[in-house]
Amino acid sequence: MLQDEILFINQEDLPTYKKGGSVVRNSYFWALKSIACYATRDSGWEFDAVVWVALGRLLLSFKLSGYLGDSETTLEFSLDTPIPEPLRAVSTWR
């Protein structure tokens, strides 16, 4: 969801950290969390507009690695929401 230049990613759409889990998935978790402007354990994360270029690059990098699927590295927007330019390469409408 996009509101007031803040991208909200729901908790169920976020990667999870698992001690002893996949190095790639855990790295993906920490990379996303590190650029979030707000990230708590029990709720979705927020990404403000200043990190959208970094978010797009991060998602594209993990997508191209081949270790994570499209569903894990593609942002989905509702049909009535315009996709911001910095996120177009890694986004789709649902």
PDB file of N, CA, C and O in Angstrom:
ATOM      1  N   MET A   1       0.848  -1.171   0.000  1.00  0.00           N
ATOM      2  CA  MET A   1       0.000   0.000   0.000  1.00  0.00           C
ATOM      3  C   MET A   1       0.893   1.234   0.000  1.00  0.00           C
ATOM      4  O   MET A   1       1.949   1.251   0.632  1.00  0.00           O
ATOM      5  N   LEU A   2       0.467   2.235  -0.697  1.00  0.00           N
ATOM      6  CA  LEU A   2       1.207   3.482  -0.811  1.00  0.00           C
ATOM      7  C   LEU A   2       0.336   4.618  -0.290  1.00  0.00           C
ATOM      8  O   LEU A   2      -0.797   4.807  -0.732  1.00  0.00           O
ATOM      9  N   GLN A   3       0.895   5.378   0.669  1.00  0.00           N
ATOM     10  CA  GLN A   3       0.141   6.491   1.236  1.00  0.00           C
ATOM     11  C   GLN A   3       1.117   7.551   1.725  1.00  0.00           C
ATOM     12  O   GLN A   3       2.040   7.256   2.484  1.00  0.00           O
ATOM     13  N   ASP A   4       0.907   8.785   1.283  1.00  0.00           N
ATOM     14  CA  ASP A   4       1.728   9.919   1.711  1.00  0.00           C
ATOM     15  C   ASP A   4       3.220   9.658   1.547  1.00  0.00           C
ATOM     16  O   ASP A   4       4.006   9.911   2.460  1.00  0.00           O
ATOM     17  N   GLU A   5       3.607   9.147   0.373  1.00  0.00           N
ATOM     18  CA  GLU A   5       5.018   8.883   0.064  1.00  0.00           C
ATOM     19  C   GLU A   5       5.657   7.832   0.971  1.00  0.00           C
ATOM     20  O   GLU A   5       6.877   7.793   1.128  1.00  0.00           O
ATOM     21  N   ILE A   6       4.827   6.987   1.561  1.00  0.00           N
ATOM     22  CA  ILE A   6       5.303   5.868   2.382  1.00  0.00           C
ATOM     23  C   ILE A   6       4.770   4.575   1.761  1.00  0.00           C
ATOM     24  O   ILE A   6       3.570   4.443   1.521  1.00  0.00           O
ATOM     25  N   LEU A   7       5.667   3.631   1.504  1.00  0.00           N
ATOM     26  CA  LEU A   7       5.273   2.324   1.009  1.00  0.00           C
ATOM     27  C   LEU A   7       5.159   1.385   2.202  1.00  0.00           C
ATOM     28  O   LEU A   7       6.120   1.201   2.949  1.00  0.00           O
ATOM     29  N   PHE A   8       3.992   0.797   2.377  1.00  0.00           N
ATOM     30  CA  PHE A   8       3.743  -0.150   3.465  1.00  0.00           C
ATOM     31  C   PHE A   8       3.777  -1.564   2.898  1.00  0.00           C
ATOM     32  O   PHE A   8       3.085  -1.859   1.923  1.00  0.00           O
ATOM     33  N   ILE A   9       4.577  -2.435   3.499  1.00  0.00           N
ATOM     34  CA  ILE A   9       4.596  -3.846   3.116  1.00  0.00           C
ATOM     35  C   ILE A   9       4.042  -4.633   4.287  1.00  0.00           C
ATOM     36  O   ILE A   9       4.570  -4.577   5.398  1.00  0.00           O
ATOM     37  N   ASN A  10       2.965  -5.373   4.023  1.00  0.00           N
ATOM     38  CA  ASN A  10       2.299  -6.150   5.064  1.00  0.00           C
ATOM     39  C   ASN A  10       3.210  -7.232   5.630  1.00  0.00           C
ATOM     40  O   ASN A  10       4.080  -7.756   4.933  1.00  0.00           O
ATOM     41  N   GLN A  11       3.003  -7.554   6.877  1.00  0.00           N
ATOM     42  CA  GLN A  11       3.826  -8.534   7.570  1.00  0.00           C
ATOM     43  C   GLN A  11       3.872  -9.873   6.834  1.00  0.00           C
ATOM     44  O   GLN A  11       4.932 -10.492   6.742  1.00  0.00           O
ATOM     45  N   GLU A  12       2.745 -10.319   6.316  1.00  0.00           N
ATOM     46  CA  GLU A  12       2.720 -11.623   5.641  1.00  0.00           C
ATOM     47  C   GLU A  12       3.483 -11.622   4.319  1.00  0.00           C
ATOM     48  O   GLU A  12       3.763 -12.687   3.768  1.00  0.00           O
ATOM     49  N   ASP A  13       3.821 -10.445   3.807  1.00  0.00           N
ATOM     50  CA  ASP A  13       4.576 -10.343   2.560  1.00  0.00           C
ATOM     51  C   ASP A  13       6.075 -10.146   2.789  1.00  0.00           C
ATOM     52  O   ASP A  13       6.847 -10.068   1.833  1.00  0.00           O
ATOM     53  N   LEU A  14       6.475 -10.069   4.028  1.00  0.00           N
ATOM     54  CA  LEU A  14       7.884  -9.851   4.359  1.00  0.00           C
ATOM     55  C   LEU A  14       8.634 -11.171   4.530  1.00  0.00           C
ATOM     56  O   LEU A  14       8.041 -12.182   4.907  1.00  0.00           O
ATOM     57  N   PRO A  15       9.941 -11.160   4.250  1.00  0.00           N
ATOM     58  CA  PRO A  15      10.723 -12.366   4.530  1.00  0.00           C
ATOM     59  C   PRO A  15      10.836 -12.555   6.043  1.00  0.00           C
ATOM     60  O   PRO A  15      10.693 -11.602   6.809  1.00  0.00           O
ATOM     61  N   THR A  16      11.088 -13.767   6.451  1.00  0.00           N
ATOM     62  CA  THR A  16      11.264 -14.040   7.877  1.00  0.00           C
ATOM     63  C   THR A  16      12.714 -14.394   8.144  1.00  0.00           C
ATOM     64  O   THR A  16      13.401 -14.953   7.289  1.00  0.00           O
ATOM     65  N   TYR A  17      13.159 -14.066   9.324  1.00  0.00           N
ATOM     66  CA  TYR A  17      14.506 -14.446   9.755  1.00  0.00           C
ATOM     67  C   TYR A  17      14.398 -15.753  10.530  1.00  0.00           C
ATOM     68  O   TYR A  17      13.563 -15.895  11.423  1.00  0.00           O
ATOM     69  N   LYS A  18      15.247 -16.693  10.178  1.00  0.00           N
ATOM     70  CA  LYS A  18      15.275 -17.965  10.887  1.00  0.00           C
ATOM     71  C   LYS A  18      16.707 -18.272  11.269  1.00  0.00           C
ATOM     72  O   LYS A  18      17.569 -18.435  10.405  1.00  0.00           O
ATOM     73  N   LYS A  19      16.958 -18.350  12.558  1.00  0.00           N
ATOM     74  CA  LYS A  19      18.295 -18.691  13.032  1.00  0.00           C
ATOM     75  C   LYS A  19      18.675 -20.053  12.450  1.00  0.00           C
ATOM     76  O   LYS A  19      17.937 -21.025  12.609  1.00  0.00           O
ATOM     77  N   GLY A  20      19.795 -20.120  11.793  1.00  0.00           N
ATOM     78  CA  GLY A  20      20.226 -21.351  11.154  1.00  0.00           C
ATOM     79  C   GLY A  20      19.545 -21.589   9.817  1.00  0.00           C
ATOM     80  O   GLY A  20      19.714 -22.651   9.218  1.00  0.00           O
ATOM     81  N   GLY A  21      18.784 -20.622   9.345  1.00  0.00           N
ATOM     82  CA  GLY A  21      18.075 -20.748   8.074  1.00  0.00           C
ATOM     83  C   GLY A  21      18.972 -20.410   6.893  1.00  0.00           C
ATOM     84  O   GLY A  21      20.183 -20.244   7.038  1.00  0.00           O
ATOM     85  N   SER A  22      18.364 -20.313   5.741  1.00  0.00           N
ATOM     86  CA  SER A  22      19.069 -19.998   4.506  1.00  0.00           C
ATOM     87  C   SER A  22      19.818 -18.662   4.630  1.00  0.00           C
ATOM     88  O   SER A  22      19.257 -17.662   5.078  1.00  0.00           O
ATOM     89  N   VAL A  23      21.079 -18.667   4.229  1.00  0.00           N
ATOM     90  CA  VAL A  23      21.887 -17.448   4.276  1.00  0.00           C
ATOM     91  C   VAL A  23      21.281 -16.386   3.357  1.00  0.00           C
ATOM     92  O   VAL A  23      21.240 -15.208   3.712  1.00  0.00           O
ATOM     93  N   VAL A  24      20.812 -16.800   2.181  1.00  0.00           N
ATOM     94  CA  VAL A  24      20.233 -15.843   1.237  1.00  0.00           C
ATOM     95  C   VAL A  24      18.971 -15.218   1.814  1.00  0.00           C
ATOM     96  O   VAL A  24      18.821 -13.996   1.784  1.00  0.00           O
ATOM     97  N   ARG A  25      18.068 -16.027   2.335  1.00  0.00           N
ATOM     98  CA  ARG A  25      16.819 -15.489   2.885  1.00  0.00           C
ATOM     99  C   ARG A  25      17.067 -14.613   4.110  1.00  0.00           C
ATOM    100  O   ARG A  25      16.412 -13.584   4.277  1.00  0.00           O
ATOM    101  N   ASN A  26      17.996 -15.006   4.958  1.00  0.00           N
ATOM    102  CA  ASN A  26      18.308 -14.181   6.125  1.00  0.00           C
ATOM    103  C   ASN A  26      18.980 -12.873   5.703  1.00  0.00           C
ATOM    104  O   ASN A  26      18.721 -11.826   6.295  1.00  0.00           O
ATOM    105  N   SER A  27      19.829 -12.928   4.698  1.00  0.00           N
ATOM    106  CA  SER A  27      20.460 -11.700   4.181  1.00  0.00           C
ATOM    107  C   SER A  27      19.404 -10.775   3.580  1.00  0.00           C
ATOM    108  O   SER A  27      19.457  -9.558   3.758  1.00  0.00           O
ATOM    109  N   TYR A  28      18.452 -11.362   2.871  1.00  0.00           N
ATOM    110  CA  TYR A  28      17.353 -10.598   2.285  1.00  0.00           C
ATOM    111  C   TYR A  28      16.547  -9.907   3.384  1.00  0.00           C
ATOM    112  O   TYR A  28      16.208  -8.730   3.260  1.00  0.00           O
ATOM    113  N   PHE A  29      16.241 -10.630   4.453  1.00  0.00           N
ATOM    114  CA  PHE A  29      15.528 -10.074   5.598  1.00  0.00           C
ATOM    115  C   PHE A  29      16.272  -8.866   6.157  1.00  0.00           C
ATOM    116  O   PHE A  29      15.685  -7.795   6.313  1.00  0.00           O
ATOM    117  N   TRP A  30      17.568  -9.028   6.461  1.00  0.00           N
ATOM    118  CA  TRP A  30      18.328  -7.943   7.086  1.00  0.00           C
ATOM    119  C   TRP A  30      18.551  -6.775   6.139  1.00  0.00           C
ATOM    120  O   TRP A  30      18.571  -5.625   6.576  1.00  0.00           O
ATOM    121  N   ALA A  31      18.721  -7.047   4.851  1.00  0.00           N
ATOM    122  CA  ALA A  31      18.897  -5.956   3.888  1.00  0.00           C
ATOM    123  C   ALA A  31      17.632  -5.101   3.806  1.00  0.00           C
ATOM    124  O   ALA A  31      17.708  -3.872   3.832  1.00  0.00           O
ATOM    125  N   LEU A  32      16.477  -5.748   3.707  1.00  0.00           N
ATOM    126  CA  LEU A  32      15.214  -4.995   3.675  1.00  0.00           C
ATOM    127  C   LEU A  32      14.984  -4.230   4.970  1.00  0.00           C
ATOM    128  O   LEU A  32      14.602  -3.060   4.957  1.00  0.00           O
ATOM    129  N   LYS A  33      15.220  -4.902   6.077  1.00  0.00           N
ATOM    130  CA  LYS A  33      14.990  -4.252   7.373  1.00  0.00           C
ATOM    131  C   LYS A  33      15.905  -3.040   7.553  1.00  0.00           C
ATOM    132  O   LYS A  33      15.505  -2.042   8.153  1.00  0.00           O
ATOM    133  N   SER A  34      17.122  -3.126   7.037  1.00  0.00           N
ATOM    134  CA  SER A  34      18.090  -2.047   7.240  1.00  0.00           C
ATOM    135  C   SER A  34      17.712  -0.756   6.526  1.00  0.00           C
ATOM    136  O   SER A  34      18.128   0.322   6.949  1.00  0.00           O
ATOM    137  N   ILE A  35      16.926  -0.845   5.446  1.00  0.00           N
ATOM    138  CA  ILE A  35      16.544   0.390   4.753  1.00  0.00           C
ATOM    139  C   ILE A  35      15.110   0.827   5.057  1.00  0.00           C
ATOM    140  O   ILE A  35      14.658   1.861   4.566  1.00  0.00           O
ATOM    141  N   ALA A  36      14.403   0.049   5.857  1.00  0.00           N
ATOM    142  CA  ALA A  36      13.038   0.435   6.247  1.00  0.00           C
ATOM    143  C   ALA A  36      13.098   1.619   7.208  1.00  0.00           C
ATOM    144  O   ALA A  36      13.994   1.699   8.048  1.00  0.00           O
ATOM    145  N   CYS A  37      12.144   2.534   7.080  1.00  0.00           N
ATOM    146  CA  CYS A  37      12.096   3.652   8.023  1.00  0.00           C
ATOM    147  C   CYS A  37      11.378   3.248   9.302  1.00  0.00           C
ATOM    148  O   CYS A  37      11.514   3.902  10.336  1.00  0.00           O
ATOM    149  N   TYR A  38      10.602   2.151   9.222  1.00  0.00           N
ATOM    150  CA  TYR A  38       9.914   1.644  10.406  1.00  0.00           C
ATOM    151  C   TYR A  38       9.732   0.149  10.208  1.00  0.00           C
ATOM    152  O   TYR A  38       9.107  -0.284   9.240  1.00  0.00           O
ATOM    153  N   ALA A  39      10.277  -0.637  11.123  1.00  0.00           N
ATOM    154  CA  ALA A  39      10.177  -2.093  11.014  1.00  0.00           C
ATOM    155  C   ALA A  39      10.118  -2.700  12.408  1.00  0.00           C
ATOM    156  O   ALA A  39      11.069  -2.604  13.183  1.00  0.00           O
ATOM    157  N   THR A  40       8.994  -3.322  12.711  1.00  0.00           N
ATOM    158  CA  THR A  40       8.868  -4.006  13.993  1.00  0.00           C
ATOM    159  C   THR A  40       8.616  -5.484  13.750  1.00  0.00           C
ATOM    160  O   THR A  40       8.307  -5.900  12.633  1.00  0.00           O
ATOM    161  N   ARG A  41       8.747  -6.245  14.773  1.00  0.00           N
ATOM    162  CA  ARG A  41       8.617  -7.695  14.663  1.00  0.00           C
ATOM    163  C   ARG A  41       7.206  -8.147  14.314  1.00  0.00           C
ATOM    164  O   ARG A  41       7.032  -9.100  13.555  1.00  0.00           O
ATOM    165  N   ASP A  42       6.208  -7.481  14.851  1.00  0.00           N
ATOM    166  CA  ASP A  42       4.839  -7.967  14.732  1.00  0.00           C
ATOM    167  C   ASP A  42       3.933  -7.151  13.814  1.00  0.00           C
ATOM    168  O   ASP A  42       2.709  -7.221  13.933  1.00  0.00           O
ATOM    169  N   SER A  43       4.519  -6.382  12.904  1.00  0.00           N
ATOM    170  CA  SER A  43       3.690  -5.611  11.979  1.00  0.00           C
ATOM    171  C   SER A  43       4.439  -5.432  10.669  1.00  0.00           C
ATOM    172  O   SER A  43       5.585  -5.856  10.523  1.00  0.00           O
ATOM    173  N   GLY A  44       3.764  -4.794   9.719  1.00  0.00           N
ATOM    174  CA  GLY A  44       4.391  -4.524   8.439  1.00  0.00           C
ATOM    175  C   GLY A  44       5.508  -3.501   8.566  1.00  0.00           C
ATOM    176  O   GLY A  44       5.685  -2.880   9.614  1.00  0.00           O
ATOM    177  N   TRP A  45       6.246  -3.340   7.497  1.00  0.00           N
ATOM    178  CA  TRP A  45       7.360  -2.389   7.473  1.00  0.00           C
ATOM    179  C   TRP A  45       7.019  -1.231   6.553  1.00  0.00           C
ATOM    180  O   TRP A  45       6.222  -1.367   5.625  1.00  0.00           O
ATOM    181  N   GLU A  46       7.641  -0.080   6.828  1.00  0.00           N
ATOM    182  CA  GLU A  46       7.400   1.126   6.050  1.00  0.00           C
ATOM    183  C   GLU A  46       8.693   1.573   5.394  1.00  0.00           C
ATOM    184  O   GLU A  46       9.767   1.524   5.995  1.00  0.00           O
ATOM    185  N   PHE A  47       8.567   2.011   4.142  1.00  0.00           N
ATOM    186  CA  PHE A  47       9.705   2.494   3.374  1.00  0.00           C
ATOM    187  C   PHE A  47       9.357   3.870   2.834  1.00  0.00           C
ATOM    188  O   PHE A  47       8.416   4.012   2.053  1.00  0.00           O
ATOM    189  N   ASP A  48      10.115   4.894   3.246  1.00  0.00           N
ATOM    190  CA  ASP A  48       9.819   6.228   2.750  1.00  0.00           C
ATOM    191  C   ASP A  48      10.483   6.449   1.395  1.00  0.00           C
ATOM    192  O   ASP A  48      11.373   5.695   0.999  1.00  0.00           O
ATOM    193  N   ALA A  49      10.049   7.475   0.699  1.00  0.00           N
ATOM    194  CA  ALA A  49      10.449   7.717  -0.687  1.00  0.00           C
ATOM    195  C   ALA A  49      11.958   7.844  -0.874  1.00  0.00           C
ATOM    196  O   ALA A  49      12.466   7.526  -1.949  1.00  0.00           O
ATOM    197  N   VAL A  50      12.675   8.292   0.127  1.00  0.00           N
ATOM    198  CA  VAL A  50      14.125   8.474  -0.045  1.00  0.00           C
ATOM    199  C   VAL A  50      14.876   7.160  -0.221  1.00  0.00           C
ATOM    200  O   VAL A  50      16.018   7.168  -0.681  1.00  0.00           O
ATOM    201  N   VAL A  51      14.267   6.039   0.133  1.00  0.00           N
ATOM    202  CA  VAL A  51      14.950   4.746  -0.036  1.00  0.00           C
ATOM    203  C   VAL A  51      14.380   3.915  -1.182  1.00  0.00           C
ATOM    204  O   VAL A  51      14.802   2.774  -1.371  1.00  0.00           O
ATOM    205  N   TRP A  52      13.433   4.450  -1.953  1.00  0.00           N
ATOM    206  CA  TRP A  52      12.818   3.661  -3.008  1.00  0.00           C
ATOM    207  C   TRP A  52      13.811   3.211  -4.077  1.00  0.00           C
ATOM    208  O   TRP A  52      13.684   2.103  -4.598  1.00  0.00           O
ATOM    209  N   VAL A  53      14.784   4.035  -4.411  1.00  0.00           N
ATOM    210  CA  VAL A  53      15.796   3.615  -5.389  1.00  0.00           C
ATOM    211  C   VAL A  53      16.584   2.440  -4.819  1.00  0.00           C
ATOM    212  O   VAL A  53      16.811   1.452  -5.516  1.00  0.00           O
ATOM    213  N   ALA A  54      16.999   2.539  -3.567  1.00  0.00           N
ATOM    214  CA  ALA A  54      17.729   1.444  -2.922  1.00  0.00           C
ATOM    215  C   ALA A  54      16.859   0.191  -2.816  1.00  0.00           C
ATOM    216  O   ALA A  54      17.344  -0.918  -3.042  1.00  0.00           O
ATOM    217  N   LEU A  55      15.585   0.358  -2.477  1.00  0.00           N
ATOM    218  CA  LEU A  55      14.670  -0.778  -2.383  1.00  0.00           C
ATOM    219  C   LEU A  55      14.537  -1.463  -3.738  1.00  0.00           C
ATOM    220  O   LEU A  55      14.588  -2.690  -3.819  1.00  0.00           O
ATOM    221  N   GLY A  56      14.370  -0.694  -4.782  1.00  0.00           N
ATOM    222  CA  GLY A  56      14.269  -1.256  -6.129  1.00  0.00           C
ATOM    223  C   GLY A  56      15.518  -2.028  -6.511  1.00  0.00           C
ATOM    224  O   GLY A  56      15.428  -3.129  -7.055  1.00  0.00           O
ATOM    225  N   ARG A  57      16.680  -1.462  -6.233  1.00  0.00           N
ATOM    226  CA  ARG A  57      17.940  -2.150  -6.546  1.00  0.00           C
ATOM    227  C   ARG A  57      18.098  -3.426  -5.737  1.00  0.00           C
ATOM    228  O   ARG A  57      18.552  -4.448  -6.250  1.00  0.00           O
ATOM    229  N   LEU A  58      17.723  -3.358  -4.474  1.00  0.00           N
ATOM    230  CA  LEU A  58      17.823  -4.523  -3.600  1.00  0.00           C
ATOM    231  C   LEU A  58      16.921  -5.649  -4.103  1.00  0.00           C
ATOM    232  O   LEU A  58      17.362  -6.793  -4.216  1.00  0.00           O
ATOM    233  N   LEU A  59      15.671  -5.334  -4.401  1.00  0.00           N
ATOM    234  CA  LEU A  59      14.739  -6.347  -4.897  1.00  0.00           C
ATOM    235  C   LEU A  59      15.211  -6.935  -6.219  1.00  0.00           C
ATOM    236  O   LEU A  59      15.150  -8.148  -6.416  1.00  0.00           O
ATOM    237  N   LEU A  60      15.678  -6.088  -7.120  1.00  0.00           N
ATOM    238  CA  LEU A  60      16.166  -6.561  -8.415  1.00  0.00           C
ATOM    239  C   LEU A  60      17.395  -7.448  -8.253  1.00  0.00           C
ATOM    240  O   LEU A  60      17.518  -8.466  -8.935  1.00  0.00           O
ATOM    241  N   SER A  61      18.286  -7.079  -7.378  1.00  0.00           N
ATOM    242  CA  SER A  61      19.492  -7.866  -7.138  1.00  0.00           C
ATOM    243  C   SER A  61      19.149  -9.261  -6.620  1.00  0.00           C
ATOM    244  O   SER A  61      19.688 -10.254  -7.110  1.00  0.00           O
ATOM    245  N   PHE A  62      18.267  -9.341  -5.644  1.00  0.00           N
ATOM    246  CA  PHE A  62      17.879 -10.649  -5.115  1.00  0.00           C
ATOM    247  C   PHE A  62      17.075 -11.446  -6.140  1.00  0.00           C
ATOM    248  O   PHE A  62      17.183 -12.671  -6.197  1.00  0.00           O
ATOM    249  N   LYS A  63      16.273 -10.758  -6.948  1.00  0.00           N
ATOM    250  CA  LYS A  63      15.514 -11.443  -8.000  1.00  0.00           C
ATOM    251  C   LYS A  63      16.461 -12.066  -9.023  1.00  0.00           C
ATOM    252  O   LYS A  63      16.296 -13.225  -9.403  1.00  0.00           O
ATOM    253  N   LEU A  64      17.452 -11.294  -9.467  1.00  0.00           N
ATOM    254  CA  LEU A  64      18.388 -11.770 -10.482  1.00  0.00           C
ATOM    255  C   LEU A  64      19.337 -12.841  -9.967  1.00  0.00           C
ATOM    256  O   LEU A  64      19.936 -13.570 -10.759  1.00  0.00           O
ATOM    257  N   SER A  65      19.481 -12.944  -8.662  1.00  0.00           N
ATOM    258  CA  SER A  65      20.363 -13.968  -8.100  1.00  0.00           C
ATOM    259  C   SER A  65      19.847 -15.370  -8.388  1.00  0.00           C
ATOM    260  O   SER A  65      20.628 -16.321  -8.438  1.00  0.00           O
ATOM    261  N   GLY A  66      18.543 -15.505  -8.577  1.00  0.00           N
ATOM    262  CA  GLY A  66      17.953 -16.798  -8.861  1.00  0.00           C
ATOM    263  C   GLY A  66      17.617 -17.617  -7.624  1.00  0.00           C
ATOM    264  O   GLY A  66      17.075 -18.717  -7.738  1.00  0.00           O
ATOM    265  N   TYR A  67      17.932 -17.093  -6.447  1.00  0.00           N
ATOM    266  CA  TYR A  67      17.660 -17.832  -5.214  1.00  0.00           C
ATOM    267  C   TYR A  67      16.261 -17.596  -4.666  1.00  0.00           C
ATOM    268  O   TYR A  67      15.737 -18.410  -3.906  1.00  0.00           O
ATOM    269  N   LEU A  68      15.660 -16.480  -5.054  1.00  0.00           N
ATOM    270  CA  LEU A  68      14.321 -16.138  -4.571  1.00  0.00           C
ATOM    271  C   LEU A  68      13.378 -15.994  -5.750  1.00  0.00           C
ATOM    272  O   LEU A  68      13.785 -15.537  -6.818  1.00  0.00           O
ATOM    273  N   GLY A  69      12.142 -16.375  -5.571  1.00  0.00           N
ATOM    274  CA  GLY A  69      11.165 -16.314  -6.645  1.00  0.00           C
ATOM    275  C   GLY A  69      10.598 -14.927  -6.871  1.00  0.00           C
ATOM    276  O   GLY A  69      10.769 -14.023  -6.053  1.00  0.00           O
ATOM    277  N   ASP A  70       9.920 -14.779  -7.997  1.00  0.00           N
ATOM    278  CA  ASP A  70       9.299 -13.494  -8.339  1.00  0.00           C
ATOM    279  C   ASP A  70       8.312 -13.031  -7.273  1.00  0.00           C
ATOM    280  O   ASP A  70       8.232 -11.839  -6.977  1.00  0.00           O
ATOM    281  N   SER A  71       7.568 -13.959  -6.702  1.00  0.00           N
ATOM    282  CA  SER A  71       6.566 -13.572  -5.704  1.00  0.00           C
ATOM    283  C   SER A  71       7.211 -12.977  -4.458  1.00  0.00           C
ATOM    284  O   SER A  71       6.571 -12.219  -3.728  1.00  0.00           O
ATOM    285  N   GLU A  72       8.459 -13.312  -4.214  1.00  0.00           N
ATOM    286  CA  GLU A  72       9.159 -12.788  -3.037  1.00  0.00           C
ATOM    287  C   GLU A  72       9.866 -11.469  -3.307  1.00  0.00           C
ATOM    288  O   GLU A  72      10.202 -10.743  -2.371  1.00  0.00           O
ATOM    289  N   THR A  73      10.092 -11.154  -4.571  1.00  0.00           N
ATOM    290  CA  THR A  73      10.892  -9.976  -4.908  1.00  0.00           C
ATOM    291  C   THR A  73      10.154  -8.961  -5.774  1.00  0.00           C
ATOM    292  O   THR A  73      10.761  -8.018  -6.283  1.00  0.00           O
ATOM    293  N   THR A  74       8.844  -9.152  -5.942  1.00  0.00           N
ATOM    294  CA  THR A  74       8.041  -8.232  -6.739  1.00  0.00           C
ATOM    295  C   THR A  74       7.013  -7.561  -5.844  1.00  0.00           C
ATOM    296  O   THR A  74       6.305  -8.225  -5.086  1.00  0.00           O
ATOM    297  N   LEU A  75       6.936  -6.249  -5.937  1.00  0.00           N
ATOM    298  CA  LEU A  75       5.929  -5.494  -5.194  1.00  0.00           C
ATOM    299  C   LEU A  75       4.627  -5.512  -5.982  1.00  0.00           C
ATOM    300  O   LEU A  75       4.637  -5.342  -7.201  1.00  0.00           O
ATOM    301  N   GLU A  76       3.514  -5.715  -5.301  1.00  0.00           N
ATOM    302  CA  GLU A  76       2.207  -5.714  -5.951  1.00  0.00           C
ATOM    303  C   GLU A  76       1.387  -4.522  -5.468  1.00  0.00           C
ATOM    304  O   GLU A  76       1.209  -4.311  -4.268  1.00  0.00           O
ATOM    305  N   PHE A  77       0.896  -3.754  -6.425  1.00  0.00           N
ATOM    306  CA  PHE A  77       0.072  -2.590  -6.125  1.00  0.00           C
ATOM    307  C   PHE A  77      -1.345  -2.842  -6.611  1.00  0.00           C
ATOM    308  O   PHE A  77      -1.546  -3.566  -7.586  1.00  0.00           O
ATOM    309  N   SER A  78      -2.331  -2.252  -5.942  1.00  0.00           N
ATOM    310  CA  SER A  78      -3.703  -2.360  -6.416  1.00  0.00           C
ATOM    311  C   SER A  78      -3.820  -1.575  -7.725  1.00  0.00           C
ATOM    312  O   SER A  78      -3.036  -0.665  -7.995  1.00  0.00           O
ATOM    313  N   LEU A  79      -4.809  -1.947  -8.524  1.00  0.00           N
ATOM    314  CA  LEU A  79      -4.966  -1.350  -9.853  1.00  0.00           C
ATOM    315  C   LEU A  79      -5.158   0.160  -9.837  1.00  0.00           C
ATOM    316  O   LEU A  79      -4.826   0.837 -10.811  1.00  0.00           O
ATOM    317  N   ASP A  80      -5.685   0.690  -8.756  1.00  0.00           N
ATOM    318  CA  ASP A  80      -5.939   2.127  -8.683  1.00  0.00           C
ATOM    319  C   ASP A  80      -4.764   2.925  -8.108  1.00  0.00           C
ATOM    320  O   ASP A  80      -4.877   4.132  -7.895  1.00  0.00           O
ATOM    321  N   THR A  81      -3.640   2.251  -7.856  1.00  0.00           N
ATOM    322  CA  THR A  81      -2.463   2.924  -7.290  1.00  0.00           C
ATOM    323  C   THR A  81      -1.379   3.066  -8.352  1.00  0.00           C
ATOM    324  O   THR A  81      -0.916   2.065  -8.899  1.00  0.00           O
ATOM    325  N   PRO A  82      -0.969   4.295  -8.650  1.00  0.00           N
ATOM    326  CA  PRO A  82       0.136   4.461  -9.594  1.00  0.00           C
ATOM    327  C   PRO A  82       1.442   3.952  -8.966  1.00  0.00           C
ATOM    328  O   PRO A  82       1.716   4.212  -7.794  1.00  0.00           O
ATOM    329  N   ILE A  83       2.230   3.237  -9.745  1.00  0.00           N
ATOM    330  CA  ILE A  83       3.510   2.716  -9.250  1.00  0.00           C
ATOM    331  C   ILE A  83       4.551   3.821  -9.373  1.00  0.00           C
ATOM    332  O   ILE A  83       4.738   4.375 -10.457  1.00  0.00           O
ATOM    333  N   PRO A  84       5.232   4.150  -8.273  1.00  0.00           N
ATOM    334  CA  PRO A  84       6.266   5.190  -8.340  1.00  0.00           C
ATOM    335  C   PRO A  84       7.399   4.786  -9.297  1.00  0.00           C
ATOM    336  O   PRO A  84       7.779   3.617  -9.357  1.00  0.00           O
ATOM    337  N   GLU A  85       7.916   5.736 -10.020  1.00  0.00           N
ATOM    338  CA  GLU A  85       8.971   5.501 -11.009  1.00  0.00           C
ATOM    339  C   GLU A  85      10.133   4.650 -10.480  1.00  0.00           C
ATOM    340  O   GLU A  85      10.532   3.704 -11.159  1.00  0.00           O
ATOM    341  N   PRO A  86      10.695   4.945  -9.294  1.00  0.00           N
ATOM    342  CA  PRO A  86      11.843   4.155  -8.834  1.00  0.00           C
ATOM    343  C   PRO A  86      11.532   2.681  -8.567  1.00  0.00           C
ATOM    344  O   PRO A  86      12.449   1.870  -8.434  1.00  0.00           O
ATOM    345  N   LEU A  87      10.244   2.331  -8.489  1.00  0.00           N
ATOM    346  CA  LEU A  87       9.864   0.952  -8.162  1.00  0.00           C
ATOM    347  C   LEU A  87       9.252   0.198  -9.344  1.00  0.00           C
ATOM    348  O   LEU A  87       8.857  -0.958  -9.190  1.00  0.00           O
ATOM    349  N   ARG A  88       9.168   0.818 -10.502  1.00  0.00           N
ATOM    350  CA  ARG A  88       8.485   0.196 -11.641  1.00  0.00           C
ATOM    351  C   ARG A  88       9.145  -1.094 -12.120  1.00  0.00           C
ATOM    352  O   ARG A  88       8.443  -2.017 -12.532  1.00  0.00           O
ATOM    353  N   ALA A  89      10.450  -1.183 -12.078  1.00  0.00           N
ATOM    354  CA  ALA A  89      11.152  -2.385 -12.563  1.00  0.00           C
ATOM    355  C   ALA A  89      10.893  -3.604 -11.700  1.00  0.00           C
ATOM    356  O   ALA A  89      11.099  -4.734 -12.142  1.00  0.00           O
ATOM    357  N   VAL A  90      10.442  -3.384 -10.467  1.00  0.00           N
ATOM    358  CA  VAL A  90      10.246  -4.503  -9.535  1.00  0.00           C
ATOM    359  C   VAL A  90       8.804  -4.586  -9.039  1.00  0.00           C
ATOM    360  O   VAL A  90       8.534  -5.157  -7.982  1.00  0.00           O
ATOM    361  N   SER A  91       7.881  -4.009  -9.812  1.00  0.00           N
ATOM    362  CA  SER A  91       6.483  -3.940  -9.361  1.00  0.00           C
ATOM    363  C   SER A  91       5.518  -4.404 -10.435  1.00  0.00           C
ATOM    364  O   SER A  91       5.848  -4.471 -11.619  1.00  0.00           O
ATOM    365  N   THR A  92       4.316  -4.722  -9.982  1.00  0.00           N
ATOM    366  CA  THR A  92       3.223  -5.097 -10.871  1.00  0.00           C
ATOM    367  C   THR A  92       1.919  -4.686 -10.203  1.00  0.00           C
ATOM    368  O   THR A  92       1.890  -4.312  -9.030  1.00  0.00           O
ATOM    369  N   TRP A  93       0.841  -4.763 -10.976  1.00  0.00           N
ATOM    370  CA  TRP A  93      -0.482  -4.538 -10.408  1.00  0.00           C
ATOM    371  C   TRP A  93      -1.145  -5.881 -10.179  1.00  0.00           C
ATOM    372  O   TRP A  93      -0.925  -6.822 -10.943  1.00  0.00           O
ATOM    373  N   ARG A  94      -1.953  -5.980  -9.138  1.00  0.00           N
ATOM    374  CA  ARG A  94      -2.675  -7.236  -8.888  1.00  0.00           C
ATOM    375  C   ARG A  94      -4.135  -7.063  -9.184  1.00  0.00           C
ATOM    376  O   ARG A  94      -4.911  -8.007  -9.035  1.00  0.00           O
TER     377      ARG A  94
END
